[in-house]
Amino acid sequence: MSELPLTLTRVQFPPLKPTIVRKNFLGRWLAPLLSAAILIAALWQLRGLDVAGMLRLVPRSPLFWTIFALGYLVTPFSEWVIYRRLWQLPPSGIFALLRKRISNEIVLGYSGELYFYGWARKHASMVGTPFGAIKDVSILSAVVANVCTLVLAVVSWQALGALHLGTDAKVMTVSAASMAIPSLITLVLRKKLLTLPRAELNRIAVIHLLRIVATTLFAALLWAAVMPTAPIAWWLALATLRLLVSRLPLLPNKDIVFAGLVAFTVGRTSEVTAVLTMIAGLWLVTHLLLGAALTAVELVTMERPK
């Protein structure tokens, strides 16, 4: 009896097909309309801001401005790295991701994701399910941020007690721990909620973790550059509080809210409050000026309908 020859063949999976962008109302006007909203919001908020008074408090040190620039750019750059691999995002995508962040900060939370989706439909080589990819990236960002916030809350619960937040530090830590519940649900239901391959999800989660560590570190360095004599326990507690505020959904100007919360807890005459208010105002001015400039350029150079 003859033996049947055994042959090993490599399984060929069909490649993902690029998303076809149709020139409908959504594809043509979504990004420009959201850009206009960013521009209007920027000009509206800029009108009542005492920029001159705030700038008088800003240090002239090159170190301060270097840390400030790095802290500002780390978020859009990390997202560019993510979408560069997913969609071959061009270098100009960094400007779209800057507008995405600014939209979330000064218009409405998660409005930036809607803007970036409209921009990427026209400028990136999108494959698979584009909206699903943005959803996965956003969900993983929230999960990793919740875990980091919980870890910081546990580490700095004694320092949180020194802020006199009107409740026991242990109660705050338990409250922060409640944020782990949606994260655990996401991990349990990841096969139903997430669409990207597991290897990509792991890579994106690592990038989010590095981003959160970097932004927290840059924020602490920025505060320390202005107040080098403050104890590290203060910066640890304030970093935790800042992460807690950042987890509030649909809330613009979170740095201003954070500075206001610190003013409420430690007093408006505190030197720490003055420093945090100045830095929060500087973040806002940067959002407004950069957002107005970028969106004005986009509106002027946008493709005209044929």
C-alpha positions as CSV (number, residue, x, y, z in Angstrom):
1,M,0.0,0.0,0.0
2,S,1.5,3.3,-1.1
3,E,1.8,6.1,1.3
4,L,0.2,9.3,0.5
5,P,2.7,12.2,0.3
6,L,2.3,14.8,3.0
7,T,2.7,18.4,1.8
8,L,2.8,21.4,4.0
9,T,1.2,24.5,2.6
10,R,1.2,28.0,4.1
11,V,-2.3,29.3,4.8
12,Q,-2.9,32.5,2.9
13,F,-5.2,35.0,4.6
14,P,-6.9,37.6,2.4
15,P,-5.4,41.1,2.9
16,L,-7.5,43.8,4.5
17,K,-9.1,45.9,1.8
18,P,-8.6,49.7,2.0
19,T,-11.7,51.7,3.0
20,I,-13.3,53.4,0.0
21,V,-14.0,57.0,0.8
22,R,-17.1,58.2,-0.9
23,K,-17.6,61.9,-1.6
24,N,-20.7,62.3,0.4
25,F,-21.7,64.9,2.9
26,L,-20.0,63.1,5.8
27,G,-16.7,62.6,4.0
28,R,-16.5,66.2,2.7
29,W,-17.9,68.3,5.5
30,L,-17.3,66.5,8.8
31,A,-13.7,67.6,9.4
32,P,-14.3,71.2,8.1
33,L,-17.4,71.6,10.3
34,L,-15.5,70.4,13.4
35,S,-12.5,72.5,12.5
36,A,-14.8,75.5,12.4
37,A,-16.2,74.6,15.9
38,I,-12.6,74.4,17.2
39,L,-11.9,77.9,15.8
40,I,-15.1,79.4,17.2
41,A,-14.5,77.9,20.6
42,A,-10.9,79.0,20.7
43,L,-11.7,82.6,19.8
44,W,-14.7,82.7,22.2
45,Q,-12.6,81.5,25.2
46,L,-9.6,83.6,24.3
47,R,-11.6,86.8,24.6
48,G,-11.9,86.7,28.4
49,L,-8.5,85.5,29.2
50,D,-5.9,87.8,30.9
51,V,-3.0,86.6,28.8
52,A,-0.7,89.5,29.7
53,G,-1.2,89.0,33.5
54,M,-0.7,85.3,33.2
55,L,2.5,85.6,31.1
56,R,4.0,87.8,33.8
57,L,4.1,84.8,36.1
58,V,5.7,82.5,33.5
59,P,9.3,81.6,34.1
60,R,11.8,82.7,31.3
61,S,13.9,79.6,31.9
62,P,14.6,77.5,28.7
63,L,14.2,74.4,30.8
64,F,10.6,75.3,31.7
65,W,9.7,75.8,28.0
66,T,11.5,72.6,26.9
67,I,9.5,70.6,29.5
68,F,6.3,72.4,28.5
69,A,6.8,71.6,24.8
70,L,7.7,68.0,25.4
71,G,4.7,67.5,27.7
72,Y,2.4,69.1,25.1
73,L,3.6,67.0,22.2
74,V,3.9,63.6,23.8
75,T,0.2,62.8,23.4
76,P,-0.3,63.6,19.7
77,F,3.1,62.0,18.9
78,S,2.2,58.7,20.7
79,E,-1.1,58.6,18.8
80,W,0.7,59.2,15.6
81,V,2.9,56.2,16.3
82,I,-0.2,54.1,16.9
83,Y,-2.0,55.2,13.7
84,R,1.1,55.2,11.6
85,R,1.3,51.4,12.0
86,L,-2.5,50.9,11.6
87,W,-3.1,53.2,8.6
88,Q,0.3,54.4,7.3
89,L,-0.6,57.8,8.6
90,P,1.4,60.5,6.8
91,P,3.7,62.9,8.8
92,S,1.0,65.6,8.4
93,G,-1.2,63.5,10.6
94,I,0.6,64.9,13.6
95,F,-1.2,68.2,12.9
96,A,-4.6,66.4,12.7
97,L,-3.9,64.7,16.0
98,L,-2.9,68.1,17.6
99,R,-6.3,69.4,16.5
100,K,-7.9,66.2,17.9
101,R,-6.4,66.9,21.3
102,I,-7.4,70.6,21.2
103,S,-11.0,69.7,20.2
104,N,-11.3,67.4,23.2
105,E,-9.9,70.1,25.5
106,I,-11.8,73.2,24.4
107,V,-14.9,72.0,22.6
108,L,-16.2,68.7,24.1
109,G,-14.6,65.5,25.3
110,Y,-14.4,62.9,22.5
111,S,-15.3,65.4,19.8
112,G,-11.6,65.1,18.7
113,E,-12.2,61.5,17.8
114,L,-15.0,62.5,15.5
115,Y,-12.9,65.1,13.9
116,F,-9.9,62.7,13.4
117,Y,-12.2,60.1,11.9
118,G,-13.4,62.6,9.3
119,W,-9.8,63.7,8.6
120,A,-8.4,60.2,8.3
121,R,-11.1,59.1,5.9
122,K,-9.6,61.5,3.4
123,H,-5.9,61.5,4.1
124,A,-4.9,58.0,5.4
125,S,-4.8,54.5,3.9
126,M,-7.5,53.1,6.2
127,V,-8.0,49.3,6.2
128,G,-10.4,47.1,8.0
129,T,-13.0,48.9,10.1
130,P,-11.7,52.5,10.7
131,F,-14.2,53.5,13.3
132,G,-13.6,50.2,15.2
133,A,-9.8,51.0,15.3
134,I,-10.5,54.5,16.8
135,K,-12.9,52.9,19.3
136,D,-10.3,50.3,20.3
137,V,-7.6,52.9,20.8
138,S,-9.9,55.1,22.9
139,I,-11.1,52.2,25.0
140,L,-7.5,51.0,25.7
141,S,-6.5,54.6,26.6
142,A,-9.3,54.7,29.2
143,V,-8.4,51.3,30.6
144,V,-4.7,52.0,30.9
145,A,-5.4,55.5,32.4
146,N,-7.8,54.0,35.0
147,V,-5.2,51.4,36.0
148,C,-2.5,54.1,36.3
149,T,-4.8,56.3,38.3
150,L,-5.6,53.4,40.7
151,V,-1.9,52.6,41.2
152,L,-1.0,56.3,41.9
153,A,-4.0,56.6,44.3
154,V,-2.8,53.5,46.3
155,V,0.8,54.8,46.4
156,S,0.0,58.4,47.4
157,W,-3.1,57.9,49.6
158,Q,-1.2,59.4,52.6
159,A,-0.2,62.4,50.6
160,L,-3.8,62.8,49.4
161,G,-4.8,63.2,53.0
162,A,-2.7,66.3,53.3
163,L,-4.8,68.1,50.6
164,H,-7.8,68.2,53.0
165,L,-10.3,67.2,50.3
166,G,-13.1,66.9,52.8
167,T,-13.0,63.1,53.1
168,D,-10.6,60.4,54.3
169,A,-7.8,59.4,52.0
170,K,-8.8,55.7,52.3
171,V,-12.3,56.6,51.0
172,M,-10.7,58.4,48.1
173,T,-8.6,55.4,47.3
174,V,-11.6,53.1,47.4
175,S,-13.5,55.5,45.1
176,A,-10.6,55.5,42.7
177,A,-10.6,51.7,42.8
178,S,-14.1,51.8,41.5
179,M,-12.7,52.9,38.2
180,A,-11.2,49.5,37.8
181,I,-14.7,48.0,37.4
182,P,-15.3,49.2,33.8
183,S,-11.7,48.2,33.0
184,L,-12.2,44.7,34.2
185,I,-15.5,44.5,32.2
186,T,-13.6,45.6,29.1
187,L,-10.9,42.9,29.7
188,V,-13.6,40.2,30.2
189,L,-15.6,41.2,27.1
190,R,-12.6,42.3,25.0
191,K,-13.4,39.7,22.2
192,K,-16.8,41.4,21.8
193,L,-15.8,45.0,22.4
194,L,-12.5,45.2,20.6
195,T,-11.9,44.5,16.9
196,L,-8.1,44.8,16.4
197,P,-5.8,41.7,16.7
198,R,-4.5,40.9,20.1
199,A,-0.9,41.7,19.2
200,E,-1.9,45.2,18.1
201,L,-4.0,45.7,21.2
202,N,-1.0,44.8,23.4
203,R,1.3,47.2,21.5
204,I,-1.3,50.0,21.7
205,A,-1.7,49.5,25.5
206,V,2.1,49.7,26.0
207,I,2.2,53.0,24.0
208,H,-0.7,54.4,26.1
209,L,1.2,53.3,29.3
210,L,4.4,55.1,28.2
211,R,2.4,58.2,27.3
212,I,0.7,58.4,30.7
213,V,4.0,57.9,32.5
214,A,5.6,60.6,30.3
215,T,2.8,63.1,30.7
216,T,2.7,62.6,34.4
217,L,6.4,62.9,34.7
218,F,6.5,66.1,32.5
219,A,3.7,67.7,34.6
220,A,5.6,67.0,37.8
221,L,8.8,68.4,36.3
222,L,7.0,71.4,35.1
223,W,5.7,72.1,38.6
224,A,9.1,71.4,40.2
225,A,10.8,73.8,37.7
226,V,8.7,76.7,39.1
227,M,8.7,75.5,42.8
228,P,11.9,73.4,43.3
229,T,11.6,73.5,47.1
230,A,8.2,71.8,47.3
231,P,8.3,68.2,48.7
232,I,7.9,65.3,46.2
233,A,4.9,64.0,48.2
234,W,3.0,67.1,47.0
235,W,3.7,66.5,43.4
236,L,2.8,62.8,43.8
237,A,-0.6,63.7,45.3
238,L,-1.3,66.4,42.7
239,A,-0.4,64.1,39.9
240,T,-2.9,61.6,41.2
241,L,-5.5,64.3,41.5
242,R,-4.8,65.5,38.0
243,L,-5.2,61.9,36.6
244,L,-8.5,61.6,38.5
245,V,-9.8,64.9,36.9
246,S,-8.6,63.7,33.5
247,R,-10.9,60.7,33.8
248,L,-14.1,62.9,34.0
249,P,-15.9,62.4,30.7
250,L,-17.2,65.1,28.4
251,L,-15.4,67.8,30.3
252,P,-13.4,70.5,28.5
253,N,-10.6,72.5,30.0
254,K,-9.6,69.8,32.5
255,D,-6.4,71.6,33.5
256,I,-8.5,74.7,34.5
257,V,-10.8,72.4,36.5
258,F,-7.8,70.8,38.1
259,A,-6.4,74.1,39.1
260,G,-9.8,75.2,40.5
261,L,-10.0,72.1,42.6
262,V,-6.6,72.6,44.0
263,A,-7.5,76.2,44.8
264,F,-10.6,75.0,46.6
265,T,-8.7,72.4,48.7
266,V,-5.5,74.2,49.6
267,G,-6.6,77.8,49.4
268,R,-6.5,80.4,46.7
269,T,-3.6,82.3,48.3
270,S,-1.4,79.3,48.3
271,E,1.8,79.4,46.2
272,V,1.0,76.0,44.8
273,T,-2.4,77.2,43.6
274,A,-0.8,80.2,41.9
275,V,1.7,78.0,40.1
276,L,-0.9,75.4,39.0
277,T,-3.3,78.1,37.9
278,M,-0.5,79.8,35.8
279,I,0.4,76.5,34.1
280,A,-3.2,75.6,33.5
281,G,-3.7,79.0,31.9
282,L,-0.6,78.5,29.8
283,W,-2.0,75.1,28.6
284,L,-5.3,76.8,27.6
285,V,-3.6,79.7,25.8
286,T,-1.5,77.1,23.8
287,H,-4.7,75.2,23.0
288,L,-6.5,78.3,21.8
289,L,-3.7,79.9,19.7
290,L,-2.5,76.6,18.2
291,G,-6.1,75.4,17.5
292,A,-7.1,78.8,15.9
293,A,-4.0,78.7,13.7
294,L,-4.3,75.1,12.6
295,T,-8.0,75.2,11.9
296,A,-7.9,78.5,10.1
297,V,-5.2,77.1,7.8
298,E,-7.3,73.9,7.2
299,L,-10.4,75.9,6.4
300,V,-8.6,78.1,3.9
301,T,-6.8,75.2,2.2
302,M,-9.7,72.7,2.3
303,E,-10.6,70.9,-0.9
304,R,-13.4,72.6,-2.7
305,P,-16.3,70.4,-3.8
306,K,-16.5,69.8,-7.5
